[in-house]
Amino acid sequence: MNKRLTAITAVLALVTSVTSCDQAKVPSATLPIMAWYSIPAEDATLERYQELADCGFNINFSHLYSLEDLKTALDLSQQVGVKVMATCTALESATDSAVALVKDHPALYGYFLRDEPACPGFPYLAEWAQKIKAADDSHMLYLNLLPNYAPLEMLGASSYREYVKRFIDEVKLPLVSFDFYPITTEGIRQMWYANLQDVADESTAAGLPFWAFALSTAHDPYPEPTMASLRIQMYTNLAYGAQGLQYFTYWNPGTEIWNFHEAPINQDKKRSQAYDLVKAMNEELQARAGIFMGAKLVSLAHTGETVPPECKRLEELPEHVTMLDTGADGAVVSVLENGGVKYLVCVNRSLDKPFELKVAFDTKAFMIDRDGKAVKVAKGENTYTVEEGDVAIFQLKK
């Protein structure tokens, strides 16, 4: 009887060992996801803040003006488990007293300075940032840079890369954020990829993380979001190494200048279809957050008959990848390393059609599905259908 139990125990141990070797796990993590132009002061209720949290946002950025409205936003955010990127006029006009009133609030995430500044404004922003740091050195400071399609005279620099580098060197904030809305009624702006590369390169060189955007509100000349358009923006941002994600906007801004419409929370203050799309996208992103949070970009290149301007073509396969075919339309192909584990990330650059991804590895590999579950990749050539704007992610085991 004892011999039989010993044999059974040995078999169970062997089965457990084999099973554990054939499994992979995505580390637990949470991506910062910020709602730009969020709940207005006049609509600040617990129900509205719960609605924001239910949509998958964990940072709220409402355009507020009074300290009283900011304190209300902080209190409501705390109740629903959301943080606040703080802004109000007193943060600039009475920095010390304003910071003193909010710096110890548990829902405070950081302080917003300015949107889309040019180089001539950097010295003032650096001075203002230092005032806030002197009053509170435990929360981050944040501003958002212009995209590379802004004219050089608007940037106040001789090149876009100089603009980004000067911001890093002169303003000295803990991260780099920029906006670029690549999907227009005419198609994808191809200079988006060069913008991502410039920001990724300069932020990496400075040892800083960067954040990037997806457009969630239609306005001229940008169409209503689709699942494909959200995926291509967010997964491309992450493939380039982004450490925080943002949506423009959550609440409809209300101005008619740009013809804003179909925001997640629309003109009538009701949910639009975009709300459901953004919620689904955020759930998908958080299911795979452990791949991207804290990841380092090892390599990035493009495939296809043509590659976007100023982008590198994939000429040499990444380590452990013995075959990679994405078809004529091409993909963004990056390798990220996180916790000693490498991930191959392939983003479909097309919004119009899927492609067949053919891939093989010389090591054990797992495909990470939309739920964050790992599915073992068979030996030899494997074929996957990558939907429009979607991503295929593989974890490579040593």
Steps between C-alpha positions, in 0.01 A plus 500: 500500500781741591684416180183570301450840670864586435458417130182707472671793673792475259268499198304799633824688560610424144166614357516820705854564383413448133187714530687788663762490226228523236330801657578869502361781707464869431619698804239700687512876434280800433541744213436868575205596277398864511175662387579835341234769517299302750201575725424875523457663840128551449452126440714378789292231668590164645298330225699676229831412661392137538410502131853621422653224711273241339636607161845390611666833578723524805609864456251783463601827333214748514556857386429671832561857602427540871663329796156412633417312178837324513439388858157367400658305214759354736237392753277337240793332328616350827158342553516315166870409508619750240792746522498864388737697281449834670447833332352833611598863459632526857769240427663768288393822669541382862713188468608451862156535658324301227743209525478504878123446479513193273842335533395257774179388332515123432341542155763744371708359212688807384487859377427622148695798373416580139385348172714512186760761601767631263871531578486871594265407786729236648694728744179620664363145523826382658474776760137417575581129523772575755251692713266202507784258574613717789150484645443130421778269385294181525267544200579517132476803272358467153452689177428394147713579192400588145514237223755505219251630245501834682701758297855562619417864569228379737746267675765768526768247403698402193365143508244295686767295674668818622162612636463178702860506621478863609183426694674215683816700569338831592170424674624186677174315557487127590338389174443597138148520360397599149184493295467378144169398345602284207166384362324754279221479245780470240673205670796460736754780532822313436720750688344368821758224515789747471343703781485192721861415413627847587319501834603142580865569416526826693311379805706179512823699472388712795384202704137619497173324419267640236122511465296512180142540378210347317222714358158411640296802388425576137571851370619655176684330327487192724233229471312322777711238675471131424647204683764474227595868528530481879705181483745624239565816702534340841696192397735701279563736793581200719713333233719812502530477879231736632447472877174695524197538275257786449175562317393827344228554613270332755236774521396698194690833519194696392668742262376515140834615358618146429158339466556264793246219506452139610721526808462212748276739693325695230352847460180387669705366795404144408728215402576457133623189323852629568451440873450127443795482259733677744382283790569182300838635390602583857402154625711346226795726578496425872481125435844530336637785712770284658667461161542873449533668839869530580600351163813611318501535123762261358435554129241646266458484124236484227415235242308515172554612142539856623585636842394837645731801455810512721434147628732201506419196289527161669807342338612259770268276699496553877673245721312167525276589202585273210224610263277807483266583211241775534402536135521795265314759708741470788513530875677670788732238648655565838675299767442601861678365806328493835626324810757308299233369260481609136181566306455521124230756411355521147242773425299496179554839331181470296158626612334333202596135501655224708823325411631149544795494737734207448751455777737240644735495798806303610390515863184431693247776429149596604245719328336743746132536417269795564415370847866490595509120484800318359444244225794277414638540148557175314842416359562598140306752294186648658241716328283759676244741363568851630189714463495861381713715730542209740805348661659157542717462810735211573686427821837336438631259762873462557 
